Amino acid sequence: MKLDVIVVGAGIVGLATSLKILEKNPSLKLLILEKEDGVAKHQTGNNSGVIHSGIYYKPGSLKAQNCVNGYKMLIDFCRENGVRYNICGKVIVATSENEIPVMENIFKRGEQNGLQGLKKLNKKELREKEPHVDSVAGIFVPQTGIIDYTEVSEKYLELIKRFDAKIEFGSRVENIVVKNNVCEVITNGGSYQSKVIVTCAGLFADRITKITHPDLPLRLIPFRGEYYKLKEEKKKLVNSLIYPVPNPSFPFLGVHFTRMIDGEVECGPNAVLSFKREGYTKTSFNLRDTIETFSWGGFHTMIRKHWKMGLGEFYRSYNKKAFVRALNKLIPEIIEDDLIPGGAGVRAQACVKDGSLLDDFYIVEDKRVIHVCNAPSPAATASLSIGDFIADKVLGKL
């Protein structure tokens, strides 16, 4: 089959990219290849469903630019296409005086990223918004919202199909061969030729990228995030979203409370090293995935830097009391019996050779191939902006 564009991956970034390519040039022949039997089966469908504002990200970074732009694009898209969402706002909570300088820096970043209506809260003002929170100060972020990103992805696919584009489920990419004037993608079910290939392979993005760029200077390390849910009678403890001040040396936001679009209230996630890239349980294990993690020199350096935090995450994973203690820093009255098991997701965290954790989007390209190697949160919020950016690159190669 000869095509103009092949997109590998039907997570939210791959779908948004496909949609933007077709919106810019509806005549193109485009095919999406997805190894699963549906869209949004991994990172997209297992996250906490937050519409991020862009408050955390370094001004000028790809994360900051695409989150702020993508936020507006996502809200407009949902309004135009009847996708459910709720702009409920969130509070970022400082639970001790020594967290206030970090909180102040977050506030400044939000202003630099163009966020309007941010408000610093004293203890009394915070109690008015979230009566059960214990803190010394906080920030109110009015832009933050909640959504179901699987629903968004399904709507993207519906619109893609209107352009007469195709999607092949159950198609796992096994090789990519780049020739002078065409690329060949070989899957478990056949081969396809196109002028340009875009890969948005999520948890396997580095593995797919290394097919054509074997010197890739990073590796994706999988971290499982585990959630609890609040029992029905305890949901009243949370009005919207409650986040701690994050550790600035670690690219995770800490356990928090999220009121979901379906009315549930999630508590979490933690960030536990996973021994399988798509490992959603504590017993999940894949030998190849584990070897790839432990053979990466950057991982060894990272462990030396963050081993105490890593052990703490494992401890909270296996000890519910410890998980509750982390939640008690935000809401002291939460007890073990208030929590019921929730789901889990796995985040692909890029680790470079010096052991640092890459905290921005990362794209590798050449004449005929574009690889989205790292697209962590807020990639779902920013999906249409990222897709628009990649679509322009694709059209420039055709």
N, C-alpha and C positions, 0 to 999 in steps of 0.2 A: 504494500500500500504506500503510495507516494503522497506526501503531505507537505504543507508549508511549515507547520509548527507541531512539535510533540511536547506536551507538558507531562512530566513524571510526578505523580502524587496528587491525590484528591483531598488533601487537607485544605484548610481555609486559604492558605497562601497560594497553593497551586490553582485552586478554583478562582480566586480573585484575579490572579495573573491571566488565566485563560479568558475570563470575562472582559478584562480591560483590553487585551489584545484584539478580541473580536469587536468590541465597541469601536476601536480605532480603525479597524479594517475588517468589515463583515464578510468580505469575499474570501478571506483566508481559509484554507483547509486545516483544521486543528483537531488533534486527537489527544485525549487525556488517558494516561495509563495508570491504573491503580491496582496494587496487589491485593487489597481487601475486597469484600463484596459490597461495599458502600462507601459513602463519603464520611470524612471527619471521624475516623475510627480510633485515632490515637491522641496526639496532643490536643487537637482541636476539640474533640468530643469529651475529653476528660479533664478539662480545666475548670476553674471556678466560675466562669461566665461573667467576668467583670469587664465593663467598658472602662478602660483606663484613661485618665485625663492627660498624662504626660508630666506629672509633677516631679517624678523621681529622677528623670533622665538628664544626663549632662547636656547643657545647651549646645546646640550645633551638631550633636551626634545624630546618626541615622535614626536611632530610637526616638529621640526627641522630635525630630522633624517629621518623621512618618507617623508617630503617634498623634501629634497635634493635628496634622492634616487628615490622617486616616479617621480620627474621631469624628470630624465634621462630615466626612464622606460616608462613614458608617451610619450616622444618625439620619442623614438625608436619604440614604438607601433604605433604611428601615421604614421611614415615613412613606416613601414612594411605593414600597412593596408590601406593606402590611405586616412587617416582622415585629414581634413583640419586643419591647424593651422598656426600661424604667430608669430614668435619671433620678436616683434617690440620694446621691451624695454619699460621702464617707468622712469619717474622722480618723486622723492619724494621731496616736496617743503617746505622749511621753509619760512613762510611769515613774521616772525618777529625775532629779535635777540634772544629772550628768547626761541625760539624753536630750536636753533642751538645745545645746549647740548644734547637734545633728539635725534636730527638727527645724531649727532656724535656717540651716543650709538648704533643707528640702523646700521650705517656703520660698527662699530666694530663687531656687531653680524653677519652681512653678511660675513665679513672676517673670523670670527671664524667658521662659517658654511660652509666654503670652496668655497664661491662664488668668481669667477675670473672676473676681468675687471670692478669692481665697480669704479666709478669715482666721486669725489667731484666736484661740479660745483659752480663757482661764478655766480653773477647775469648775466654777459655778456654771459658766456658759456651756462647758462640755456636758455637765450633768443635765442641762436642759435638753440637749439633743439625744444623749444616751444616758438615761438615769442610773443605769447599773454599772457604769464604767468607773473605775478608780484610777485617777491620774493626777498629775500636777499641771499639765497644760496639753494643748492639742491644736490641730489645724482642721478646719472644715474645708473640704474640697467639693464644691457644688456640682462639678462636671461629671463625677464618677457615676456609673450606672451599672445595671445588670441586664443580662441577655442570655439567650441560648445559642451558642455558636454553631451547634449542629443544625439548628433551624436556619441560621444565616447561610450556612454552606449549602443546604438543600435548595434554598432560594437562588443562590449563585448558579447551581447546576441547572435549575429550571430555565434560567435566562440563557445560559450557555447553549442549551439544546435548541432554543429558538433560532440560533444562528446556524443551525444544521451541523454543529460540531458533534463529535462522537466521544464517548468514554468507554473504555474497556476495563471492566472489573476483573479481578482474578489474574491480572497481568503483572507479574513480578519481573522487573528489569534484571537481566543477567549480564549484559554487556552493552557497551556503546562503542561503535566504530566510527571515527571521524575521517571522512575522505575529502577530496578536494572540493567537490561541489555538493556534497550530500552527507548526511549522518544516518547511520543505521542503528536502530535500537533493537536489541535482541531480547526477547522475553521468554518465559516458560511456555508461551502458547503461540509464538510466531515472531516474525521480525517486521519492522516498519521503517520506512525511509522518510526523512524530512530535511528541509533546508536548515532549520534551527531547532535546537532542543533546549528546553528549560527544565531543570530538575528541582523539585521542591519536596525532597524525600524525608523531611522531618528527622526522626530518630536515626535514620540511616543516611543522612545527607552527606556525611564525610566519606562513607563507604562508596556511595555512588560517585561522588566527586573524584575520588582517587582512581576511578577507572580511566579518566582522561587527564587527571592532574595528580600523578602519583606522589609528587613532592608537597602535598597539602600540609601546611605547617600547624595544623590543629587536629584534635580528635574530640569527638563527642562522647562525653561521659554521662551515662543515664542516672538521673536522680528520681527516685519515686517519692511522690507526695501523697500522703495518706490523710484521709478526712474522717472526722466524725460528724454526726448530725445531732442537733438538739431535739429532744423529745417535744412532742406537740405542745404540751403545757408549759414548756420553757422557752418557746420561740419569742415570747413577749419580752425577754431580756434584751433582745437586739432589735433596734429600729431599722437600721440600714446596714452599713459596712463599718467595721471597727478594725483598724490596723495598728500594729505597734510601730514605733520608730525602728526602721531596719538597721541591721549591722552594716555600716558602710564598707566593710572589707569583704562582704559576702553577697553575691548577687541574688539573694532570696529575700522575701519580704517578711518572713517570720509567720508563726501561726496567727491567724486572724479569724474574725467572724464575718460571714458573708450571707446576707439574705438573698436567696436565689429567686429567679424569675417565676419558678413554680411554687414559691411560698416556703420551701424548706430553708433551714438555716444551717450552713456548713461551718465546721470548726476545723481549722487547719490551713494549709497542709504543713507537714514537716518536710524534710529534704534528706532522704536516706539514699545512700549509694545503692543502686540496683545492679544485680548480677545478670540482668537480661534487659535488653533495650526496650522490649515491650513487656516488661515484667510487672504485673499489677498486684502481685501477692508477695508475701514475705518469703515464700518458698520458690519463687520464680528463679530459674537458672538457665543460662545458655553458655556453653563452654567457649565458643568463639567470641561472644560479646565480652565475657569476663577476661579472657586472654588479651583482647584488644585494649581493654581498660588498664590492666595491670602491667602491660608491656610498654605503655606510653611513659616516657621519661617525665613529661610534664605532670602526669598524675602523681608520681612519687614526690615531686617537689610540692605539689598542692597538699598532699597528705601531711608532709612535714610542717606545713604552715597552719593547717586547719584541723589537725587530728583531734584536738579536744572538742571542737564543735561537731565534728563527724561522729565521735563517740556519743556525744549528747543526743544527737538526732537518732542514732540507733537505740539508745536507752529509752527515749520517748516512744519509739516505734513499738517496743516490746513491753513497755510499762505504762499502763493507762494512767496511773497516778501521776507519773512524771508529765504526761501530756496535759493532764488537768492542771498541774501546777503552772505550766506555761500559759494556759488560758486564764488562770486566776490572776495573772499580772494585769489583765485587761478587765475581767469581770470576776471579782473575788467570790461571789456566791455560787459559781458553777461547781457542781460536785460530780463524781464519777457516774452516778446513776442518771444524770441528766443527758449523758451522751450515748448514742447508739451508733453502731458501725456505719460508715459511709463508703464512698468509693475511693479510688486512687487514680492518679495519673503519673506518667513518667515524662520528665523534662529532659530534653537533650541539651546539656550544658557544654559549650565549647571550652576546651582547655588547650592552651598553647604550650610551646616547648619549655618556656621558663616557669611553668606551673601556674601562671595567672589564668583567671577565668574570664573569658572574653564576654564583655557586657554590652555588646552592640551587634547589630546585624552585620553579616559578612557574606559577600557575594564574590564568586570567582567566575571569570568569563574569558572566552577567546573568540575566534572568528565565528564559530557556529554553535557554541555551547555556553549556556549560562547556568551556573550552579548556585542555588541559595543554600549556603553551607551552614549558616547560623541564623535562626529566626526565632529567638526566645520571646517571652512576653515582653512587650505588648503586641506581638505579631498579629494576633487575632483582631484586636482593635484597629491596628494599622493596616490590615490586609489589603484594602482597596488602594491605599497610598503606595504600599509596596508593589502591588500588582500594576499600578499605573507607571511606576518607575521602571519596572522590568519590561513592561509592554513597549515603552519607548526604545529600550535597548534592543528588543526583538525586531521591531520595525526598522531600526537602523541597520540590522544585519541582513535583512531580506532584499 
